[in-house]
Amino acid sequence: MTRTDHFPFATPNFPIYSAAFVTDREVVFGGGGGASRSGVKNKLKLCRIDPKKQDIATLNEFELAAEEDTPMTMAISPSSKEVVAGINSAPSLLRAGTNENCRVFGLKEDQITLIKTAGTFASTFTDNEDYPYQKVTSFSRDGTLLAVGSTNNQLSILSYPSLEPLFAPVLFDYANKGDFYDVDFNDDGKFLVATTSTYIHIYSLALPPSSSDSEKKSSSSTATLPVLKEIRKIHRDSVKIQEDLTFRAVRFGRKETSHLLYAVLNAPLPKKKGGPRKAYVCSFDVGDEEGGWRIIRTRVLAGKPVTVFDISNSGALLAYGCSDLSVGVIASETFGPLLKILKSHELPPTALKFSPSADLLLSASVDNSVRVIVIPSSFAATYSTPVALLFFMLFLLFLAVLVQAYRNGVF
C-alpha cells in the first residue's frame, strides 16, 4: 500500500460527531457535549485546513442554545454551499411537541448564520427515554432534493431549499426491525437507496403525474403526499459471506462507477469472547427497475466493524473508518487496498469525508481529535496475496537459474 502524509489535530473540549467540506480547504464540524449538562458547548465550527503547515484554523463558530443537542449529522448543498444539520431542540420544546430538528445555515464571508429550521419527523417525548434525533442527511447531486432520516426509522424526502416534503414519510417497521443507517441519491437523482441493518431499499423518485408542485405546496397533510415507489429490496442474507451480517452503509457509485452500488456489512458479535468480527464491502450491478442488482464483488474490509464510510466525488475511491481506530482507502472498481492509517484516533471515528477533489480525507472522533490524510495523485501498485506469492516464486526461480548459470561457468 502507498505511504502518505497525514497529521492529527486536537480539538480540546470539542468531541466531533459530524463534518462536511465546503471547499477543498474549508470544512464545517459539528460537535459538543450533547443534550447532557456536561458544560461542553454544542457548536458548528467553520475551519480552514493547511496541510503544509499541518494546521486547522477556526474561522467562525455558531454556538447553539442551551440544552439543544449536538449536530449529529450534516451535509453541504452542492449549489448554494449552505449547511444542513440535524440538531434536536431543547427538552422544553420537545415536551411541547415541537422539534425543529432540520437546520439550514448560511456560510458567507466566513460567518455561520442560521437561515431556516423545520421539523421532519414526529415522536413522543418522555423524560425516561432518549428522544430520537436526525442521524442521516444527504443531498442529491444537483442540490434540489434532501433526504433526512431519524433514529426512530423515519425517512423524509424534501424539496430544497423550501424544505417542503415531496413524498409521504417512510417508516421502516417490520417484524425483524432493523436500525436505519444510511441513504444516498444516484447521479441523475432518479433513484434513492436507504439501508437498515436488515435491508437495502431502492426507491424511484419519479413523481406521479397528479403530483404537481402547486398541489404539493397547497397540502399541509403528509397523508395526501405521494408514496415513494420501492423498486427493489435486498435482504442481508442474499450477501452469502457469513450468517447474521448487518448492513451499515450504502452508496451509489459516482460518474464512471455510477453503474454500481456499494454496501458495507458488519459481522455480529462472535460466539467466543475475543473472536474476529470482520467488516465486508460488496458491490452490486445497479441494472434497471426490472433486472440487475446482482453482486459483482465482495471483500473483507476490516477486522472490526466499520463505523463510517464515504465515496469520492469521482467515484474512484472508497474510504472507511473502523472501530479498531483505523482509517483506510480502497479502489472502488477492484477493492484493492490503497492506503491505511492504523491508529487515527483514540476512539472510533464518527465522521469521515473526502474533500471535493479528493486530495484530502478527513476523519474525526469524539476523542476531541481530527486527522487529515493527504490522498496521493497516484498510488503504488497493490497486489493480492496470490499475486504477490506468484511474483515471489518467479523471483526464486530466476535466482535459481542465475546460480546454476554461475556454476556452469556462464558468468
N, C-alpha and C positions, 0 to 999 in steps of 0.2 A: 504494500500500500504506500501511497505518497505521504511524505512528511510535509508539514506546512506550518506557517506561523500562526500562533494563537496566543491569547492572553486573557487572564481573569481580571475582573474589575469588581471591587467591593461596593455594595450599596447599603451602607450602615442603616439599621433600623428601617429597612425597606424591603421586606420579602416580596418577591415579584410573582404574579400569577399570570400575567398576560403581556404580550408585546406585539407591535406591528411596525414595519418600516414605512416611513413616509417617502423618503428618497433613499438612495444608496448609502447615505451617511447620517440621515436623521431618523430617529426611532422614537416611538412612544411606548412607555412602560406603564403598566397598571399594577398597583400593589398596595400593601399596608397590612394592618392588623386585623382586618375584617370587622364584623359587627361586634366582636367582643371588646370589652373595655380594657384593652391592653396598653393604651397610651400611644400606640403606633398609629400615626395618621394614615388614612386611606387617601391615595393621590393618583393622579395621572402625571407623568413626567415626560416632557419633550427633551430629548438629548441628542447630542451630535457625537458621532464616533470618529476618532482619529486613529486608524490602525497603525500608522507610522510611529506616532507618539505613544501608542498603547494607552489611549485615554478616552474617557467618555465624559463630556461636559454637559451639565444640566443647563438648558436654555430657559425653561419655564416649568412651573408646577401649577397644578389645579388641585386644591385641597377640597375634598368632599365634606359635606355637612356631617356634624356629629351623629354617630350611630348608624350612618349609612354604611353599606357593605363595601368591600374592596372590589375593584374592577376585575371580575373573574375571567372575562373574555373580551376580545376586541378585534376589529377589522378596519382597514382603511378603504375608503371609497376610491376606486380606480380613477374616477373622473374628477371629483371635487377635492380629493385628499382630506375629506373630513373623517373623523374617528367615530366609529360606533362602538360603544362599550356596554357590557352588561353589568349594571350596578343596582342592587336592591335598595329600596327606600328604607328609612328609619322604621323601627318596630312600631312606633306610634301610628304611622301611616298604614303599615301592614295590617294592624288590628282593625283599622277603619275600612279595610278592603281596597286600599289604594297602593299600587306599586308601579312607579314609573321606572321599570327595570331597564328599558332600552334608551340610552342617552346618546345624543349626537353632539360632538364637539368640533368646533372650527379651529384651524391652525393658520393664523395669519400673522406675519411679522413676528414669528417666534413666540406667539401668545396662544394659550389654550382658552377658548371661550365656549360656554355651554350654549347650544343653538336650539335644541328641541329634545323633548322626552316623550315616551309613550309606554304604555303597559301592553305586553304581548302575550301574557298567559295569566290564567286565573288559578287561585289556590286559597285555601282557608288557613289563616294564621293561628297557631296555638303556641303558648309560651313553652310548652314541653317538647316541641319538635323544631328542627331546623327548617326554616322557610325555604322553599325551592328557589333556585336562582338561575339566571341565564348563563348557560355553560358553553353554548355554541353560537358563533357569529360568523357569517360568511356572505360575501358579495358575489354576484355574477360578474363576468369579465368586463361587461360594459357599465357596471355600477348601477343599473336600473332596478335590480332585484336584490333583496336582502333576506337571508334565511336566519332565523334565530330559534334556538332550542333551549329547553329548560331541563332541570334535574328531575322534574315530575313528568318527563317523557312527552312534552308538548312541543310541536314544531309549527312555526308560523312562517309564511312567505309574504313579504311586504313589498310594496312599491317604494322605490327610493327616488327622491328624498321625502315624499309625503308621509311615509311610514303607514300608509293605509294597507290593510290586509287584502291580498288578491285571491286567496283561497281560504276555505274553512280550515281551522287549525287541525293538525293531525295529532292524534293521541295514540302512542304506541302502548297498547294494553292488550296482552294476550295471556294465555294460560301460563306459559313459562316466561314471565315478564323479564325483559332484558333492559338494562340501563341504556339510555340514549347517549351516544358518544360523539358522533361526528356528522358533518354534512358538507356537500360540495356541489357546485354547478359545473356542467360541462362547458366547453369553449364557446359554443354558439347560444348558450342559455336555453336550450330546448329541453334539457333533462336535469334532474336533481337526484343526487344519491344521498341517502341517510343510512346510518348504521346504528343498531343497538348491539348489545353483546351477543344476541342470538341471530339476527337477520341483517342482511343488506337489502334496503328497499330502493328501487329505482322508479322515479316518477316522471311522467310527461308534464311539462309546464305549459302546454297548449291550452288556452282558454276556450271554452265552448263558445259558439257563435253568439249566443244570447247574452254573454257576459261582457257588455261594453263598459268602457270607463265610466260613463255617466251613470250607469246602473249601479256599478260598484260603489261609487262615491256617494250616491244618494241613500245607500243602505247602511244603517247603523248596526245591524244584527249580523253576526257571523253565520247564522242559520241560513241566510239567503245567499251566501257566497258559494261559488262552485267548489266541488271536491277535487282534490288532487287525484289524478288518474295513475294508479300504480301499474306499471307495465312489467315488472319483474321483482321477484323476492328470492333471495339466495340464503338458504339456511347454512349455519356454520358446519353442519355435518357433511355438506357437499364438498368441503375442503378436506379431503381424506389424507390428513397428515397424522393426526393422533386424536384421541377422543377428548371431548369436552373443551375444545378450543373456543375462545370467545373473541369476537371482533372488537377491535379497539380504535381503529382509524380507517378512513377511506378517502380516496382522492381520484378524480378523473385525471387522465393524462392531459398534458398541455401540448398544443401545436403538433410537433412531429409524433408525439405519443398520444394524441387525442383519441386514438382507437383503443386505448387501454384503460382499465380501471384497476387501481391498486388498493389492496386491503391489508391491514396489519392484524394479526391474531396473536393473542397471548394464551399460553398453556395454563391449566388450572394449578392449584396448589398441589405439590407432589404428595403421594401417599406416605412416603418416608421423609422424615424431617431432614432438611438439607439437600434433598434431591433436586435435579435440574428442573427449571421452569422456563422453558425456552419461548422465544417470540419468533414469529414467522411473517414473511411478506409474500403475497401472491398477486399475480396479475390476471385479469380477465379480458377476453376479447369482447369489446362493447357490442359489436354487431348492430342489430336494429331492434325494433319493437317485437318482431316475430321470432328472431333467431339470435344466434351468438351467445355471449356470456359464458363461453367455455373457459376453463382455467388454462392459461398459457404456461405459467412458470411459478414455482414455489421455491423458497429458500429460507433456511434458518437465518434470522436477522440478528438475534442476540441471545445470550444465555439467561437473561432475566426479562421480565415483562417490559414492554415499551410503554412509555408514558406520554410522549409527544411525537408528532410526525409532520413532515412538510414536504412539498414538491417545489422545485424551482420554476420560475415563470416560463422558461424554455421547455420544460418537461424532461430535461435530460438527467436531472439529479433528484434523488430521494434522500431525505435526512431523517434521522430518528434519534430520540433521547431515551435512555433506558434506566430502569430502577437500579442497575448496577453502577450508576453515575456516569456512564459513558455516553458519548455523542458520536454518531457515525454518518458517513455519506456513502451511498451506493449508486451505481449506474442504473437508470430506470429501465433500459432495454434488456440488460443482461443480468442485473442484480449483482454484478461484480463489485466487491468492496473497493472503495477508492481512498478513504481516509477514516481514521478513528482516533478520538481523544479518549483515553481510558478513564481518567478521573476529571470530569469537567466541573463537578460541584461536590459539596459535602452531603447534599440531599438530592433526590431525583429531580431532574429538570421538569419545570412546569410550563415553560414556553420555549418554542423553537421556531425560528423564522429565517428564510433566505432573504437577502436584500433583493430589490427588483431585478438587478442584473446578475444576481447570484455570485457576486465576487466576495460576499461575506455570508457567514452563517452565524446567527446569534442564538445562544441558549441562555436561559435564566432559571432561577430557582428561588424557593422560599428560604434558602440559606443566606439570603442577602448578597447574592452574587450574580454577575453576568459573565459569560465567556464569549469572546469574539474570535471566530475562526476564519482565517483567510482562505478562500477557495481558489486553488491554482487555476490558471487558464488552461492547463493540460495536466493529465495525470499519468504517472508511470504505469506501465502495463501491469495488470494483476492477473494471476493465474489461479485456477482451482487446484486442489491437491493432486488429482490425477495428472493434470498437465505438467505441474511442477515436478512430479515424480518422473514423468517421461523425459523431461529435459535433463534431469539428474542422471538417469540411466544412459541417455545418449552421451552425456559428458563422460561418464565412466567408460563407455565403450570406446570413445575417441581417445581417452587417455590410455587404455589398454593397447590400442593399435599403435600409438606413439611409442610405448615401451617396447613392444615387440619389434617395431621397426628399428629402434635403437640397438636392441640386442642382435639383430640381423646385420648390423653394420650399415644400415641405410644412411644414418647421420654420422 
